[in-house]
Amino acid sequence: MNIEFNQLRCFVTVAEELHFGRAAERLHMTQPPLTRHIQLLEHALGVQLFERTSRSVRLTAAGRVFLIDARRLLDFAEQAALSARQFGAGEAGKVTLGFTAVSGYELIPSLIAAASAQLPGITLLLKEMVSVGQFAALDAGTIDLGFVRPLNTPSALHFQLIASEPLLLAMPEQHPLAALEQVPLTALHRQRFIMYSPDEGKYFHDLIHALLHGPRVLPDYVQHISQTHSIVGLVRAGLGIAIVPASAQHFNVRGVAFRALADATAFADLYMAWRPDHRNPALQALLGFASSHFSSVQQPHPAAEGEEGRDHTNQ
């Protein structure tokens, strides 16, 4: 049995009009080819769909039953074509995002909320992981887009700066340094200090180490931890003080005070990272949207002006 979608359209139109002339006009065709399409469809099905006289056209019992499924088939075909066009245009599809724990408290939720309203056909799948793990996942193709800290990596990725934030000192509320509005770096000398891991927390480890190296501040490193929220938790427990990105304040951990560093100008940058050879139309649409979204809600620190929107390779 060979049934064409054009024959189904002709049948449904005639069934709705119950008049071959009006149906032909709706279909922008003449009546003879319309009649021929109906005849071919009836021949393929082996049943009569219409009872035709010189004065009227009526559906047969078989025609009434077939009309239900014919409409379903046409709706399905139209939806399939629409889905294909949306996917090809990046209006539909899936994008897997990697993100760091800190970015998951404000930046990622704001993006998801905005994208769900503006790009409803795109499904975002989220995977929390440290930056090093995201680079490996981007290489392997298990995530499409990463929200990472800038690290030296051999991967040929594209990067775009989306946020920049100052580093703050985190300490228990009863710590003597909490009485200061701004804490000089020299005050950290010999203080019990919770440091980022040199492996999984490499970006912050190197950033803070360079910050303290200038004034030759030597804290007493008591722990090396990879995740910011874990470091803030240990600070609350009184194990030591720590330097963390300002976004750590969003953890709302009771008993922890955050203070600016009086003589420090270090900022923590966050980038979007993706493979330039990706073949995901939905990712391309999300990149354009995310770039506009973050430029409207995030302002880089002065040292980063001019970098917003540029691609960076091997940061």
N, C-alpha and C positions, 0 to 999 in steps of 0.2 A: 504494500500500500504506500503510495507516494502522495503526500499531502503537503502543499506549499502554504507558507504563512500568508501570501497574497490571496490565496483562495479562502483562507479563514477570515481575512479582513473583509473580503467581498461578501461572504456568507453572513457575518455579524451585521454588516451595514444593511443588507437586504432584510435581515430578520428584524432590525430595529425600525426600518422605514416601511416594511411590507409593501414596497413599491419599487420596481426595478428602475424606473426613470429617476425618481428622487435619489435612490441609492447610487446610481451612476453619476449623478451630479455631485453628490458628496465626495465620491471617490475621484472626481475629475477625469472621468473616462466616459466613453459612449456605452450604450446599452448592450450591443451585440457581444463585445468581449466580456462584459460582466456576466451575461447569460452563459457564455462559454465557460467561465471560471466555476460557476455554480454547477454546471453539468459535469465538468471534470471532477469536482469534489464529490458529487453524488455517485459518480461512477467508481471513484476510489473507495468510498465507504460501502458501496453496495446497497444503499438505502436512498429513498426519496426524502429530501429535506423540506420541500415546499409543495403545497397544493396550489397550482396556478390555474386561473381561469382568465377570461378576457376582462373581468371586472375586479378581481381580487387576488391577493397573494396571502396565503396562510402557512404557518409552520405546521408540519406534521408532528406526530408524537415523537418520532425519532429526532426531528429537527429541534424540538423544544429541549430535549435532553442534551443534544449535541451543542446547543447554544451555550449552555453553562460551562462546559469544558473548553469550548472554543474561546470564550472570553478569558478564561483562566490562562490558556496557552498564550494568547496575545499579550495579556498583562505580564506574564512571566518573561516573554521575549523582550518586551519593552523595558522591564526592570533589569534584565541581563545586559541589554545594550547600554542602559544608563549607568549601571555599575561599572562596565568596562570603560566608558568615557570618563567617569569620575576617577577611576583608578589611574587611567592614563594621564589625566590632568593633575593628579596628586590630590584630588578632593576626597578620596577614600583610600583606605588601606591601613596598614599597621606600621608603627615606628617603635622600636625598642630603645628605651633610654637608660643609660647608666648615669648614676649621680652619687655624689658624696653625701655623707650623713648630714653635714652642715647645710648644704644646699637644699636638702629635703625638707627643711623647716620653713622656708619662705619662698625661695626662688622657684623651685619645682612646683609647689602647689599653686603659685600665682600663674605659672605658665599653663598648667593643666586646666585651671579654671577658665582662663582666657581662651585657650585652644578649643575647649569643649563647646564654647559658644560660637567661635568663628570658624572652626574646622570640625563640625560635628561628625563628618564621615571618617575621620582619622582616629584610630584607636591607639592609645599610648600604653605601652607595656613597660613597667618600671623595674629596674634592677639596682639595688643599692650596693655600691662597691667603692673601694678606694681608687684613686687615680691610676695607680700602677695596674690594678686589675682591669680598669676600663681600657687602657691602651692595649692590653692583651686581647680583650674582648672585641675591640674595634678591628684589630688585625685578623682575628678569627672569624669576624662577621657575625658574632652572636649578639652584638648590639649595633644599632644604626647610628646613634648619637650619644656622645659622652659629655658630661659636665665635669670638667677636670681642672686640677691645678697644673700650672705649667711645669713640666719636667722635661729633661733631655731624654728623647726617645728616638730610636732608629726608624720608627714608622713614618711613612710619608703621608701625614694627616694634614687636614686643613683645620685651622683654629680661628676662633673669633672671640675677642674679649667681651664679656657680658656684665661683669661686676668686679668691683674693687673695693676692699674694705680695710680699715686700719686694724692693727694688732692691739689688743688690750691685755692688761695684767689681771688675771683672775686669782682671787685669794679668799679665804674664809672671812666673813664679815667682821670677826673679832681680831683679825690680824692687825698689828700696829700700822702697816702700810696703808690700810683701808682708810685711815684718818686723813690721808693726803688726797687732794683732787687730782694731781698728776704725780706719778712716781718716777723719779730719775732712775736710769738704768743702773747706776752705781749702787743704789739701794738693794739691788738683787744679789750683790756679791755675798757668797757663802749662805744664801738662803736655801732652804730645802725646796727643790724645784722638780716639777713633773715635766718631762721633756717628751717630745714626739719621737717615735721610733725612727731610726735612720734608714729603715727599709720601707715599711708600709706607710710611714708618715714622713717620707723623705722631703717633700716640698717644705713643710713647716719646720722640720728639723733643720734643714739647711738655712732657711730664712732666719730663724731665731738664732742659730749659731753665729751667723754673720752679723746679726744685730748686736749680740753680746761681745763679739770678738773685738769690735772697735774700741770700746772703753775698757777692754780686758776684764770684763766681769766674769767671774767663775762661780756659778751657783753650785750647790750640792745636789747633783742629779740623783734622785731617789727612785724614779721609775721612768721607763721609756714605753710610751703607749701610742698606738696608731690612730685611735679615733678621738675626736674632740669631745664628744659627749662623755666618753669614759674618763678623759682627763678632768673635765669639770666635776664629775662625780667624785673623783679622788681628792680634788681640791676641797669640795664640801666636807669630805670625811676628815680633813685636816692633815693629809699626808704631805702637803706642800703647796706652793704657789705655781702658776703656769702662765705662759703667754699664749693667747688664743685669738682667733679672728673675732671681730666684733659681733658677728652673727651668732656666736655662742650664747649671747644674752637671750636669744629666742628660746633657749632650753628652759628658761624660767626655773632654774634650780635654786631653791631656798637656801639661804645661809651663805651664798657666794656673792662677793662684791667684785665689780669690774671697774678698773681705773685706767685712764689714758697714761701712756708713757711720755714723760715730760720731754725727753730729748731723743725720741725715736721717730723716724719717718717711714717705717716699713709698712707696706700694704700687701694684702693677700689678694691675688687675682684669681678669677674663675673664668674659664673659657668653655665655649662649645667646641667639640672636636668631632670630626667625621672623616670618612674616607672619600677622597675626591672621585674615586671610580665607582661609587655606589650606583645601583640601578633601581632605587626605590623612589618612584615619583612622589609618594607621600612624604618622604624625608625632605625632598626639595621644597615642597610646599610649607612644611613645618619650619625649615630653616629660615625661609623668608619671613614667616610670621613671627618666629621667636626673635629674630634680629630686630624687627620693629617693636615688639613687645618690650624687650629688655632695654632698648634705647630710650623708651618712654618712662621706665620705672627705675632705671639704674644710671647713676652718673659715675664715671671713673674718676679716680683721684687725679690731680693736675698732672702728675708725671706720666699718666697714661693717655692724656689728651692727644688725639690724632691717631690712636691705635684702634679706636672703636670702629668695627665694621671691616677691618682689614683681615685678610687671611694670613696666618702664620704657619710655617712649616717647621717641624722639629723643634718646638719650643721646649 
